[in-house]
Amino acid sequence: MPYYMDRHDLPGATAEDVAAAHLQDLAIQDEYGVKYLSYWFDYDQHSAFCLVDAPDPERALAVHKASHGMLPSDIIPVDRGMVETFLGRIVDPTVSGEARPAFRAIMFTDMEGSTSLTQRLGDDGAMKLLRQHDSIIRGALDQHRGVEVKHTGDGIMASFESVTDSLSGAIAVQRGVQVHNESAAADGEPFRVRIGIGAGEPVTEAGDLFGAAVQLAARLCDSATAGHICVSDAVRELAIGKRFAFGEVEELQLKGFDRPTRVVSLNWEAAD
């Protein structure tokens, strides 16, 4: 199939808005026989460019129209060789197996009151509790195909290749903490964890992840209360039909984001 590149003029749009729209395209592209390969966002000009592998431009535009309704101002055929010359080699990871998909669901965890726990339990006691915390989270990641990106001192940053796995992994973490706290009631130290999950196409550098999707997940974790899971509305939309229970959508002004972000709580206690 030929390649096409389109241009969207998006005054007032943020990187989060463009990432969410791209995820909506990916969710339905198979129904139209096209594949959205990548996108770029010009922060200064508020323009987005999408690269798509499609049988014709009408099919490519149909995906945009059905997923989010934001149609481009222009779409042109492009030569694959020229695209690779300017942007580097483009590989379809699902066909070649040479690369993993760019999409990631990003999860941050944070142990509530870690500083006060250290003061109360001492260094040895706090480290023992942190190791129990780490064991619970890493066990959940192993069960649900999560990858630990890094330890943040009192939490873990992890990535998943599917939203379903990220939500199931977060539920497994909270249930693991719940089991620990029930057994710790008689002999041990309970603790609570807050979790935030965002999704997008982060930048990979030296084994770490960067970009708006990562920043969003970190801020969602900061905004969550202990024992809760806070996710972006884009994550909720990508989990439609997967039998997860969510609360009401609300808008929060997250630090570092120009516009309010639509967020929702995952009701992990009601999950199957």
HUBEL-V464329 format. One record per residue. N is the residue number from 1. RES is the residue in three letters. SS is DSSP state (A for helix, B for strand, O for the rest). OMEGA is omega in radians with two decimals (* if undefined). NEAR is the number of other C-alpha atoms within 10 Angstrom. Layout:
n=[N & N]
res=[RES & RES]
ss=[SS & SS]
omega=[OMEGA & OMEGA]
near=[NEAR & NEAR]
This chain:
n=[1 & 2 & 3 & 4 & 5 & 6 & 7 & 8 & 9 & 10 & 11 & 12 & 13 & 14 & 15 & 16 & 17 & 18 & 19 & 20 & 21 & 22 & 23 & 24 & 25 & 26 & 27 & 28 & 29 & 30 & 31 & 32 & 33 & 34 & 35 & 36 & 37 & 38 & 39 & 40 & 41 & 42 & 43 & 44 & 45 & 46 & 47 & 48 & 49 & 50 & 51 & 52 & 53 & 54 & 55 & 56 & 57 & 58 & 59 & 60 & 61 & 62 & 63 & 64 & 65 & 66 & 67 & 68 & 69 & 70 & 71 & 72 & 73 & 74 & 75 & 76 & 77 & 78 & 79 & 80 & 81 & 82 & 83 & 84 & 85 & 86 & 87 & 88 & 89 & 90 & 91 & 92 & 93 & 94 & 95 & 96 & 97 & 98 & 99 & 100 & 101 & 102 & 103 & 104 & 105 & 106 & 107 & 108 & 109 & 110 & 111 & 112 & 113 & 114 & 115 & 116 & 117 & 118 & 119 & 120 & 121 & 122 & 123 & 124 & 125 & 126 & 127 & 128 & 129 & 130 & 131 & 132 & 133 & 134 & 135 & 136 & 137 & 138 & 139 & 140 & 141 & 142 & 143 & 144 & 145 & 146 & 147 & 148 & 149 & 150 & 151 & 152 & 153 & 154 & 155 & 156 & 157 & 158 & 159 & 160 & 161 & 162 & 163 & 164 & 165 & 166 & 167 & 168 & 169 & 170 & 171 & 172 & 173 & 174 & 175 & 176 & 177 & 178 & 179 & 180 & 181 & 182 & 183 & 184 & 185 & 186 & 187 & 188 & 189 & 190 & 191 & 192 & 193 & 194 & 195 & 196 & 197 & 198 & 199 & 200 & 201 & 202 & 203 & 204 & 205 & 206 & 207 & 208 & 209 & 210 & 211 & 212 & 213 & 214 & 215 & 216 & 217 & 218 & 219 & 220 & 221 & 222 & 223 & 224 & 225 & 226 & 227 & 228 & 229 & 230 & 231 & 232 & 233 & 234 & 235 & 236 & 237 & 238 & 239 & 240 & 241 & 242 & 243 & 244 & 245 & 246 & 247 & 248 & 249 & 250 & 251 & 252 & 253 & 254 & 255 & 256 & 257 & 258 & 259 & 260 & 261 & 262 & 263 & 264 & 265 & 266 & 267 & 268 & 269 & 270 & 271 & 272]
res=[MET & PRO & TYR & TYR & MET & ASP & ARG & HIS & ASP & LEU & PRO & GLY & ALA & THR & ALA & GLU & ASP & VAL & ALA & ALA & ALA & HIS & LEU & GLN & ASP & LEU & ALA & ILE & GLN & ASP & GLU & TYR & GLY & VAL & LYS & TYR & LEU & SER & TYR & TRP & PHE & ASP & TYR & ASP & GLN & HIS & SER & ALA & PHE & CYS & LEU & VAL & ASP & ALA & PRO & ASP & PRO & GLU & ARG & ALA & LEU & ALA & VAL & HIS & LYS & ALA & SER & HIS & GLY & MET & LEU & PRO & SER & ASP & ILE & ILE & PRO & VAL & ASP & ARG & GLY & MET & VAL & GLU & THR & PHE & LEU & GLY & ARG & ILE & VAL & ASP & PRO & THR & VAL & SER & GLY & GLU & ALA & ARG & PRO & ALA & PHE & ARG & ALA & ILE & MET & PHE & THR & ASP & MET & GLU & GLY & SER & THR & SER & LEU & THR & GLN & ARG & LEU & GLY & ASP & ASP & GLY & ALA & MET & LYS & LEU & LEU & ARG & GLN & HIS & ASP & SER & ILE & ILE & ARG & GLY & ALA & LEU & ASP & GLN & HIS & ARG & GLY & VAL & GLU & VAL & LYS & HIS & THR & GLY & ASP & GLY & ILE & MET & ALA & SER & PHE & GLU & SER & VAL & THR & ASP & SER & LEU & SER & GLY & ALA & ILE & ALA & VAL & GLN & ARG & GLY & VAL & GLN & VAL & HIS & ASN & GLU & SER & ALA & ALA & ALA & ASP & GLY & GLU & PRO & PHE & ARG & VAL & ARG & ILE & GLY & ILE & GLY & ALA & GLY & GLU & PRO & VAL & THR & GLU & ALA & GLY & ASP & LEU & PHE & GLY & ALA & ALA & VAL & GLN & LEU & ALA & ALA & ARG & LEU & CYS & ASP & SER & ALA & THR & ALA & GLY & HIS & ILE & CYS & VAL & SER & ASP & ALA & VAL & ARG & GLU & LEU & ALA & ILE & GLY & LYS & ARG & PHE & ALA & PHE & GLY & GLU & VAL & GLU & GLU & LEU & GLN & LEU & LYS & GLY & PHE & ASP & ARG & PRO & THR & ARG & VAL & VAL & SER & LEU & ASN & TRP & GLU & ALA & ALA & ASP]
ss=[O & B & B & B & B & B & B & B & B & O & O & O & O & O & A & A & A & A & A & A & A & A & A & A & A & A & A & A & A & A & A & A & O & O & B & B & B & B & B & B & B & B & O & O & O & O & B & B & B & B & B & B & B & B & O & O & A & A & A & A & A & A & A & A & A & A & A & O & O & O & O & O & O & B & B & B & B & B & O & A & A & A & A & A & A & A & A & O & O & O & O & O & A & A & A & A & O & O & O & O & O & O & O & B & B & B & B & B & B & B & B & O & O & A & A & A & A & A & A & A & A & A & A & A & A & A & A & A & A & A & A & A & A & A & A & A & A & A & A & A & A & A & A & O & O & O & B & B & B & B & B & O & O & O & O & B & B & B & B & B & O & O & A & A & A & A & A & A & A & A & A & A & A & A & A & A & A & A & A & A & A & A & A & A & O & O & O & O & O & O & O & O & B & B & B & B & B & B & B & B & O & O & B & B & B & O & O & B & B & B & O & A & A & A & A & A & A & A & A & A & A & A & A & O & O & O & O & O & B & B & B & B & A & A & A & A & A & A & O & O & O & O & O & O & O & B & O & O & O & B & B & B & O & O & O & O & O & O & O & O & B & B & B & B & B & B & O & A & A & A & O & O]
omega=[3.12 & 3.07 & 3.02 & 3.02 & 3.11 & -3.14 & 3.08 & 3.00 & -2.99 & 3.13 & 3.13 & -3.11 & 3.07 & 3.09 & 3.12 & 3.14 & -3.09 & 3.12 & -3.14 & 3.13 & 3.12 & 3.12 & 3.10 & 3.06 & -3.11 & -3.06 & -3.06 & -3.01 & -3.11 & 3.14 & -3.08 & 3.10 & 3.11 & 3.11 & 3.06 & -2.98 & -3.11 & 3.04 & 3.10 & -3.14 & 3.08 & -3.07 & -3.06 & -3.09 & -3.08 & 3.09 & 3.10 & 3.13 & -3.14 & 3.05 & -3.03 & 3.04 & -3.00 & 3.11 & 3.12 & -3.10 & -3.13 & 3.14 & 3.11 & 3.14 & 3.14 & 3.11 & 3.10 & -3.08 & -3.09 & -3.03 & -3.09 & 3.05 & -3.12 & -3.09 & -3.11 & 3.06 & -3.13 & 3.03 & -3.07 & 3.03 & 3.12 & 3.13 & -3.10 & -3.13 & 3.13 & 3.11 & -3.13 & 3.12 & -3.07 & -2.99 & -3.10 & -3.09 & 3.14 & -3.08 & 3.01 & -3.03 & -3.11 & 3.13 & -3.02 & -3.05 & -3.08 & -3.11 & 3.10 & -3.11 & -3.12 & -3.10 & 3.04 & 2.84 & -3.05 & 3.14 & 2.99 & 3.01 & 3.13 & 3.12 & -3.06 & 2.99 & -3.08 & -3.14 & 3.13 & 3.08 & 3.11 & 3.13 & -3.08 & -3.05 & -3.03 & -3.08 & -3.09 & -3.14 & -3.14 & 3.13 & 3.09 & 3.13 & 3.14 & 3.10 & 3.07 & 3.07 & -3.12 & -3.12 & 3.13 & -3.09 & -3.13 & 3.06 & 3.11 & 3.11 & 3.12 & -3.10 & -2.98 & 3.00 & 3.05 & 3.12 & 3.08 & 3.11 & 3.10 & 3.04 & -3.07 & -3.14 & 3.07 & 3.11 & -3.12 & 2.99 & -3.10 & 3.10 & 3.13 & 3.09 & 3.06 & 3.09 & -3.14 & 3.13 & -3.13 & 3.13 & 3.11 & 3.10 & 3.12 & 3.09 & 3.13 & 3.09 & -3.10 & 3.10 & 3.08 & 3.09 & 3.13 & 3.12 & 3.10 & -3.09 & 3.10 & 3.12 & -3.13 & -3.10 & -3.11 & -3.07 & -3.13 & -3.09 & 3.10 & 3.03 & 3.12 & -3.06 & 2.98 & -3.06 & 3.03 & -3.14 & 3.01 & -3.12 & 3.12 & 3.13 & -3.10 & 3.07 & 3.11 & -3.14 & 3.07 & 3.09 & 3.12 & 3.12 & -3.12 & 3.05 & -3.04 & -3.13 & 3.12 & 3.13 & 3.13 & -3.13 & 3.12 & -3.14 & 3.09 & 3.08 & 3.12 & -3.06 & -3.12 & 3.02 & -3.08 & -3.13 & -3.10 & 3.10 & -3.13 & -3.10 & 3.06 & -3.14 & 3.09 & 3.08 & 3.12 & -3.11 & 3.13 & 3.13 & 3.14 & 3.13 & -3.10 & 3.02 & 2.96 & -3.14 & -3.13 & 3.03 & -3.13 & 3.09 & 3.06 & 3.13 & 3.12 & 3.03 & -3.09 & -3.12 & 3.11 & -3.14 & -3.03 & -3.05 & 3.08 & -3.12 & 3.10 & -3.08 & -3.12 & 3.10 & 3.03 & -3.12 & -3.03 & -3.14 & -3.12 & -3.08 & 3.09 & *]
near=[11 & 13 & 20 & 21 & 22 & 21 & 19 & 18 & 17 & 17 & 9 & 12 & 16 & 17 & 19 & 21 & 14 & 21 & 22 & 22 & 19 & 22 & 22 & 19 & 22 & 18 & 14 & 16 & 21 & 12 & 8 & 14 & 14 & 22 & 21 & 21 & 18 & 15 & 17 & 14 & 19 & 13 & 12 & 6 & 11 & 16 & 18 & 19 & 19 & 18 & 21 & 24 & 21 & 21 & 16 & 15 & 19 & 10 & 15 & 25 & 19 & 16 & 26 & 20 & 14 & 14 & 17 & 14 & 12 & 15 & 17 & 19 & 9 & 11 & 19 & 10 & 16 & 15 & 12 & 14 & 12 & 10 & 15 & 12 & 11 & 8 & 9 & 10 & 10 & 13 & 15 & 14 & 13 & 10 & 8 & 9 & 10 & 10 & 11 & 13 & 14 & 14 & 21 & 22 & 25 & 31 & 33 & 28 & 27 & 23 & 21 & 17 & 13 & 18 & 11 & 11 & 19 & 16 & 11 & 11 & 14 & 11 & 12 & 10 & 14 & 19 & 14 & 13 & 20 & 20 & 11 & 15 & 23 & 18 & 14 & 19 & 25 & 19 & 15 & 23 & 23 & 12 & 13 & 19 & 16 & 23 & 16 & 17 & 16 & 15 & 13 & 11 & 10 & 16 & 21 & 20 & 23 & 25 & 26 & 22 & 18 & 19 & 24 & 20 & 19 & 27 & 24 & 19 & 25 & 28 & 22 & 20 & 27 & 23 & 17 & 17 & 21 & 17 & 13 & 19 & 17 & 13 & 13 & 13 & 10 & 8 & 9 & 12 & 17 & 15 & 21 & 19 & 23 & 24 & 32 & 29 & 33 & 32 & 31 & 26 & 23 & 20 & 14 & 11 & 8 & 5 & 7 & 12 & 20 & 12 & 14 & 20 & 25 & 26 & 20 & 27 & 26 & 22 & 20 & 29 & 25 & 19 & 20 & 20 & 16 & 17 & 18 & 22 & 28 & 27 & 28 & 24 & 22 & 22 & 23 & 23 & 14 & 18 & 16 & 11 & 7 & 10 & 10 & 17 & 16 & 18 & 11 & 8 & 15 & 13 & 13 & 15 & 13 & 18 & 14 & 10 & 16 & 11 & 16 & 12 & 19 & 15 & 24 & 23 & 21 & 25 & 15 & 21 & 11 & 10 & 12 & 8]
